[in-house]
Every structure is written in structure tokens, then in C-alpha cells.
């Protein structure tokens, strides 16, 4: 009996520590927030679950992943982030994010635009346009609640 209880406790511990995506098998975007901090501006993607992986690159322009059409994003440079295992809808294809898909964040001085560039087959693309070409950026996830964070530094 003690051995069974120990095994069950170990299994429960694993499932409470590992962040899990929604029942749909992908993280669901629920909100996009922006904010100003000392030396950087932050874009927060609130999610139900965490994405499987993400990659970012600096570029001067972005396109829609499905159509190939250019997506206008304000700013001199663009940080293009592809998020794998994420979408703006749930397992029934009901929207979990109903906010703007391309907008100018209010109150920020360096970040000039945020746009969703991809939402196709569990791949979510987010473009962040900014004016300071010498900016640094950091992309990472946080839990409790789950979110993907994009920081754009300007010194």
C-alpha cells in the first residue's frame, strides 16, 4: 500500500510541475498586453498552456504565413517571432483571442506596432515593430499564469 501511494504521489508531482497545453494540444492565446519598464518595453501574450517552442529574428518586414502577403507593421525594424504549438482558437476552433490582429500599442516610445502574422496549423506568428535599430530583445515564457514575453530593450 505504501509503495502504491508513493508511486501515485510521484506521478501527481510530475503532472503538477510540467506546464501543459490545453486539451486542443496547443497553447491558446487569450490576450496581448504591453507595458513600459526601465530601459525596455514589454509585450505579453497571455496563454492557456505554454507553446512547444519559439524562434525570433530581426527583419525589416514580415508576411502572412498562409497567403505570403506583406503584413504592415509600424517601426524601422521588426522582431518576427514564430511560436510553435500555439493558436488563437481552442479545440473546437472557437476563438480564444478576439482582440486586434494588428495595432499600435499606446504609451510606448520604441515599440510602434504589434501584429499577428501567422495562425495556421498550430503555428502563431507575432511581429513587433520598433524604431531604435540598436535595440536588443529577449523572448521567454513565464508560468502561473502562462504567458510568452517579448522584451525590447533601448538604452
Backbone as CSV, one residue per row, in Angstrom:
resi,resn,N_x,N_y,N_z,CA_x,CA_y,CA_z,C_x,C_y,C_z
1,UNK,0.822,-1.192,0.000,0.000,0.000,0.000,0.870,1.261,0.000
2,UNK,1.927,1.264,0.827,2.806,2.431,0.884,3.488,2.660,-0.463
3,UNK,3.871,1.552,-1.130,4.538,1.669,-2.423,3.592,2.277,-3.458
4,UNK,2.332,1.845,-3.477,1.341,2.383,-4.398,1.114,3.872,-4.141
5,UNK,1.019,4.254,-2.884,0.829,5.658,-2.537,2.029,6.491,-2.986
6,UNK,3.240,5.960,-2.822,4.445,6.683,-3.234,4.480,6.863,-4.746
7,UNK,4.103,5.823,-5.500,4.069,5.914,-6.960,3.029,6.934,-7.409
8,UNK,1.850,6.890,-6.838,0.804,7.850,-7.184,1.230,9.277,-6.861
9,UNK,1.875,9.469,-5.731,2.358,10.796,-5.353,3.411,11.288,-6.343
10,UNK,4.316,10.411,-6.769,5.351,10.787,-7.741,4.721,11.170,-9.078
11,UNK,3.748,10.404,-9.538,3.073,10.710,-10.800,2.343,12.039,-10.700
12,UNK,1.651,12.262,-9.590,0.947,13.527,-9.385,1.913,14.704,-9.376
13,UNK,3.066,14.535,-8.758,4.066,15.610,-8.720,4.540,15.962,-10.123
14,UNK,4.759,14.971,-10.975,5.198,15.234,-12.335,4.145,16.035,-13.090
15,UNK,2.888,15.664,-12.959,1.831,16.346,-13.698,1.531,17.732,-13.162
16,UNK,1.877,18.037,-11.940,1.632,19.378,-11.432,2.791,20.316,-11.737
17,UNK,3.969,19.798,-12.041,5.132,20.628,-12.322,5.243,20.953,-13.802
18,UNK,4.885,20.023,-14.664,5.032,20.206,-16.106,3.871,21.032,-16.636
19,UNK,4.130,22.240,-17.206,3.034,23.010,-17.777,2.462,22.266,-18.983
20,UNK,1.163,22.294,-19.088,0.523,21.558,-20.170,-0.306,22.503,-21.021
21,UNK,-0.333,22.223,-22.308,-1.191,22.985,-23.216,-2.633,22.592,-22.951
22,UNK,-3.523,23.257,-23.617,-4.941,22.970,-23.461,-5.275,21.604,-24.041
23,UNK,-6.510,21.203,-23.904,-6.964,19.928,-24.442,-6.803,19.863,-25.954
24,UNK,-6.675,20.992,-26.619,-6.541,21.013,-28.069,-5.157,20.580,-28.522
25,UNK,-4.218,20.431,-27.588,-2.863,20.056,-27.954,-1.981,21.244,-28.278
26,UNK,-2.507,22.448,-28.157,-1.690,23.639,-28.377,-2.043,24.703,-27.327
27,UNK,-1.101,25.601,-27.114,-1.359,26.737,-26.231,-2.326,27.683,-26.929
28,UNK,-3.202,28.299,-26.159,-4.216,29.191,-26.725,-3.950,30.626,-26.294
29,UNK,-3.750,31.506,-27.270,-3.591,32.929,-26.996,-4.925,33.487,-26.512
30,UNK,-4.902,34.219,-25.387,-6.133,34.803,-24.855,-6.093,36.327,-24.812
31,UNK,-4.892,36.919,-24.769,-4.793,38.371,-24.660,-3.386,38.814,-25.040
32,UNK,-3.258,40.053,-25.508,-1.962,40.680,-25.752,-1.931,41.976,-24.950
33,UNK,-0.916,42.109,-24.090,-0.757,43.315,-23.271,0.611,43.937,-23.544
34,UNK,0.721,45.237,-23.325,2.002,45.925,-23.473,2.255,46.784,-22.244
35,UNK,3.530,47.069,-22.001,3.869,47.905,-20.857,5.261,48.486,-20.984
36,UNK,5.518,49.522,-20.184,6.800,50.211,-20.170,7.512,49.903,-18.858
37,UNK,8.815,49.575,-18.951,9.665,49.328,-17.792,10.948,50.127,-17.979
38,UNK,11.808,50.169,-16.964,13.087,50.863,-17.088,13.922,50.199,-18.177
39,UNK,14.291,50.935,-19.207,15.152,50.507,-20.315,14.531,49.509,-21.282
40,UNK,13.273,49.108,-21.089,12.664,48.207,-22.058,11.151,48.342,-22.073
41,UNK,10.585,47.880,-23.181,9.132,47.824,-23.339,8.751,46.362,-23.521
42,UNK,7.623,45.982,-22.956,7.238,44.570,-22.877,5.929,44.313,-23.602
43,UNK,5.918,43.209,-24.350,4.712,42.682,-24.971,4.464,41.330,-24.319
44,UNK,3.271,41.134,-23.759,2.924,39.898,-23.064,1.795,39.211,-23.811
45,UNK,2.024,37.958,-24.177,0.996,37.135,-24.800,0.449,36.197,-23.722
46,UNK,-0.732,36.507,-23.202,-1.363,35.643,-22.204,-1.863,34.391,-22.909
47,UNK,-1.639,33.223,-22.288,-1.982,31.961,-22.946,-2.574,30.965,-21.957
48,UNK,-3.372,30.066,-22.493,-3.778,28.867,-21.772,-2.804,27.785,-22.207
49,UNK,-1.849,27.445,-21.358,-0.797,26.498,-21.710,0.396,27.227,-22.298
50,UNK,1.499,26.492,-22.420,2.726,27.059,-22.979,2.988,26.463,-24.363
51,UNK,3.570,27.242,-25.258,3.887,26.718,-26.587,5.009,25.690,-26.505
52,UNK,5.132,24.886,-27.561,6.187,23.891,-27.613,7.563,24.507,-27.807
53,UNK,7.648,25.529,-28.641,8.925,26.147,-28.960,8.661,27.489,-29.631
54,UNK,9.683,28.324,-29.732,9.561,29.606,-30.414,10.937,30.040,-30.891
55,UNK,10.946,30.766,-31.997,12.181,31.330,-32.538,11.902,32.763,-32.971
56,UNK,12.932,33.600,-32.943,12.782,35.014,-33.305,13.909,35.438,-34.230
57,UNK,13.599,36.447,-35.047,14.620,37.042,-35.909,14.283,38.505,-36.127
58,UNK,15.322,39.306,-36.316,15.136,40.706,-36.703,15.024,40.775,-38.215
59,UNK,14.118,41.626,-38.678,13.917,41.785,-40.113,13.391,43.201,-40.374
60,UNK,13.199,43.524,-41.621,12.639,44.837,-41.954,11.193,44.736,-42.405
61,UNK,10.676,43.509,-42.566,9.288,43.331,-42.961,8.858,41.887,-42.770
62,UNK,7.547,41.669,-42.679,7.007,40.327,-42.466,5.861,40.066,-43.436
63,UNK,5.575,38.783,-43.643,4.464,38.388,-44.492,3.548,37.436,-43.726
64,UNK,2.333,37.308,-44.195,1.386,36.352,-43.641,1.846,34.952,-44.035
65,UNK,1.879,34.029,-43.065,2.424,32.698,-43.344,1.560,31.894,-44.304
66,UNK,0.275,32.168,-44.364,-0.606,31.393,-45.247,-0.677,31.985,-46.649
67,UNK,-0.817,33.303,-46.742,-1.011,33.934,-48.051,0.279,34.428,-48.684
68,UNK,1.295,34.700,-47.863,2.522,35.286,-48.380,2.429,36.784,-48.607
69,UNK,1.258,37.362,-48.318,1.069,38.804,-48.491,1.793,39.570,-47.383
70,UNK,2.366,40.743,-47.700,3.021,41.555,-46.676,2.041,41.959,-45.559
71,UNK,2.540,41.973,-44.337,1.768,42.458,-43.188,2.409,43.772,-42.748
72,UNK,1.676,44.874,-42.831,2.261,46.154,-42.409,2.423,46.206,-40.891
73,UNK,3.619,46.589,-40.455,3.904,46.760,-39.030,4.708,48.039,-38.894
74,UNK,4.227,48.973,-38.089,4.947,50.222,-37.871,6.292,49.943,-37.221
75,UNK,7.291,50.745,-37.582,8.618,50.634,-36.997,9.685,50.500,-38.064
76,UNK,10.913,50.842,-37.695,12.058,50.745,-38.593,12.499,49.293,-38.739
77,UNK,12.484,48.544,-37.639,12.854,47.127,-37.619,11.680,46.333,-37.063
78,UNK,11.700,45.027,-37.317,10.636,44.143,-36.842,11.265,42.907,-36.205
79,UNK,10.803,42.569,-35.019,11.163,41.300,-34.407,10.049,40.318,-34.764
80,UNK,10.395,39.332,-35.568,9.436,38.336,-36.059,9.606,37.078,-35.210
81,UNK,8.571,36.705,-34.458,8.631,35.536,-33.581,7.609,34.505,-34.033
82,UNK,8.081,33.295,-34.298,7.211,32.170,-34.649,7.086,31.287,-33.414
83,UNK,5.834,31.011,-33.041,5.544,30.260,-31.826,4.887,28.949,-32.258
84,UNK,5.555,27.844,-31.967,5.075,26.532,-32.404,4.265,25.873,-31.290
85,UNK,3.137,25.293,-31.665,2.244,24.698,-30.682,1.378,25.748,-30.021
86,UNK,0.931,26.751,-30.796,0.088,27.823,-30.258,-0.878,28.300,-31.337
87,UNK,-2.015,28.838,-30.902,-3.035,29.333,-31.828,-3.949,30.311,-31.101
88,UNK,-4.833,30.950,-31.856,-5.812,31.888,-31.282,-7.189,31.243,-31.140
89,UNK,-7.236,29.924,-31.137,-8.512,29.203,-31.066,-8.341,27.942,-30.214
90,UNK,-9.463,27.383,-29.785,-9.435,26.185,-28.963,-9.660,24.924,-29.792
91,UNK,-9.868,23.790,-29.123,-10.019,22.512,-29.823,-11.264,22.437,-30.697
92,UNK,-12.251,23.319,-30.452,-13.454,23.389,-31.288,-13.354,24.475,-32.355
93,UNK,-12.178,25.065,-32.489,-11.917,26.168,-33.405,-12.694,27.432,-33.033
94,UNK,-13.097,27.521,-31.766,-13.699,28.749,-31.256,-12.572,29.699,-30.867
95,UNK,-12.708,30.982,-31.178,-11.630,31.928,-30.867,-11.389,32.067,-29.368
96,UNK,-10.113,32.054,-28.995,-9.728,32.345,-27.609,-9.128,33.746,-27.514
97,UNK,-8.726,34.305,-28.653,-8.242,35.683,-28.710,-9.125,36.437,-29.698
98,UNK,-9.772,37.489,-29.222,-10.676,38.259,-30.086,-10.235,39.717,-30.216
99,UNK,-9.021,40.016,-29.744,-8.521,41.383,-29.822,-8.010,41.719,-31.212
100,UNK,-7.408,42.895,-31.345,-6.901,43.322,-32.656,-5.751,42.438,-33.126
101,UNK,-5.675,42.248,-34.427,-4.619,41.430,-35.019,-3.448,42.271,-35.524
102,UNK,-3.636,43.578,-35.548,-2.577,44.494,-35.952,-2.893,45.829,-35.298
103,UNK,-2.025,46.288,-34.387,-2.343,47.510,-33.659,-1.087,48.271,-33.257
104,UNK,-1.285,49.535,-32.946,-0.238,50.412,-32.428,-0.413,50.471,-30.915
105,UNK,0.567,49.960,-30.143,0.435,49.997,-28.685,0.474,51.430,-28.171
106,UNK,-0.350,51.712,-27.203,-0.424,53.060,-26.625,0.586,53.210,-25.489
107,UNK,1.226,54.374,-25.417,2.123,54.692,-24.311,3.542,54.183,-24.444
108,UNK,3.887,53.535,-25.548,5.244,53.043,-25.752,5.988,54.003,-26.670
109,UNK,7.300,54.126,-26.474,8.070,55.060,-27.287,8.902,54.368,-28.362
110,UNK,9.405,53.168,-28.105,10.220,52.447,-29.074,9.376,51.470,-29.891
111,UNK,8.539,50.673,-29.230,7.688,49.714,-29.928,6.557,50.479,-30.600
112,UNK,6.430,50.296,-31.908,5.454,51.059,-32.703,4.306,50.229,-33.262
113,UNK,4.450,48.896,-33.241,3.377,48.073,-33.782,3.489,46.631,-33.334
114,UNK,2.345,45.962,-33.242,2.266,44.536,-32.926,1.266,43.928,-33.899
115,UNK,1.638,42.807,-34.531,0.742,42.169,-35.498,0.845,40.653,-35.414
116,UNK,-0.283,39.995,-35.564,-0.298,38.546,-35.724,-0.068,38.275,-37.213
117,UNK,1.003,37.536,-37.509,1.368,37.269,-38.900,1.072,35.839,-39.320
118,UNK,0.773,34.987,-38.354,0.507,33.589,-38.666,-0.408,33.010,-37.597
119,UNK,-1.372,32.223,-38.024,-2.244,31.480,-37.113,-2.745,30.279,-37.906
120,UNK,-1.825,29.349,-38.145,-2.096,28.271,-39.093,-1.454,26.986,-38.606
121,UNK,-2.256,25.938,-38.474,-1.796,24.602,-38.112,-0.900,24.605,-36.880
122,UNK,-1.337,25.289,-35.837,-0.604,25.291,-34.571,0.657,26.127,-34.571
123,UNK,0.778,27.031,-35.527,1.899,27.969,-35.557,1.341,29.380,-35.481
124,UNK,1.826,30.131,-34.509,1.377,31.502,-34.284,2.563,32.429,-34.511
125,UNK,2.384,33.427,-35.364,3.437,34.395,-35.640,3.075,35.751,-35.063
126,UNK,4.026,36.372,-34.378,3.838,37.703,-33.798,4.985,38.585,-34.266
127,UNK,4.648,39.725,-34.841,5.651,40.702,-35.270,5.564,41.916,-34.364
128,UNK,6.719,42.383,-33.901,6.805,43.571,-33.057,7.694,44.575,-33.777
129,UNK,7.105,45.683,-34.210,7.860,46.722,-34.888,8.401,47.734,-33.899
130,UNK,9.645,48.160,-34.107,10.254,49.133,-33.199,11.147,50.089,-33.988
131,UNK,11.416,51.258,-33.406,12.145,52.309,-34.114,13.652,52.311,-33.895
132,UNK,14.136,51.946,-32.711,15.561,52.012,-32.416,16.261,50.789,-33.015
133,UNK,17.022,50.959,-34.114,17.658,49.811,-34.761,18.728,49.152,-33.901
134,UNK,19.147,49.795,-32.818,20.146,49.226,-31.909,19.514,48.495,-30.731
135,UNK,18.217,48.279,-30.772,17.523,47.601,-29.684,17.967,46.147,-29.547
136,UNK,17.914,45.676,-28.313,18.115,44.266,-28.002,16.747,43.701,-27.671
137,UNK,16.602,42.404,-27.753,15.330,41.803,-27.383,15.558,40.489,-26.643
138,UNK,14.552,40.118,-25.873,14.564,38.859,-25.148,13.163,38.276,-25.226
139,UNK,13.062,36.995,-25.568,11.783,36.301,-25.651,11.856,35.107,-24.712
140,UNK,10.834,34.960,-23.861,10.846,33.874,-22.879,9.423,33.592,-22.407
141,UNK,9.246,32.476,-21.724,7.936,32.129,-21.180,7.952,32.251,-19.664
142,UNK,6.778,32.490,-19.110,6.558,32.510,-17.668,5.308,31.689,-17.367
143,UNK,5.217,31.213,-16.148,4.058,30.415,-15.749,3.338,31.055,-14.572
144,UNK,2.158,30.545,-14.299,1.303,30.994,-13.181,0.991,32.480,-13.236
145,UNK,0.320,32.978,-14.217,-0.307,32.308,-15.360,0.679,32.141,-16.520
146,UNK,0.312,31.268,-17.467,1.156,31.005,-18.630,1.163,32.202,-19.565
147,UNK,2.362,32.550,-20.035,2.485,33.655,-20.979,3.837,33.608,-21.674
148,UNK,3.872,34.170,-22.866,5.110,34.372,-23.598,5.388,35.867,-23.569
149,UNK,6.628,36.223,-23.245,7.002,37.622,-23.047,8.044,38.019,-24.077
150,UNK,7.858,39.190,-24.664,8.838,39.759,-25.593,9.262,41.111,-25.026
151,UNK,10.536,41.212,-24.641,11.091,42.469,-24.138,11.951,43.098,-25.217
152,UNK,11.745,44.387,-25.471,12.551,45.136,-26.448,13.273,46.228,-25.670
153,UNK,14.610,46.081,-25.582,15.449,46.984,-24.806,15.953,48.127,-25.675
154,UNK,16.000,49.321,-25.096,16.525,50.503,-25.768,17.296,51.296,-24.726
155,UNK,18.594,51.528,-24.974,19.426,52.223,-23.979,19.767,53.616,-24.394
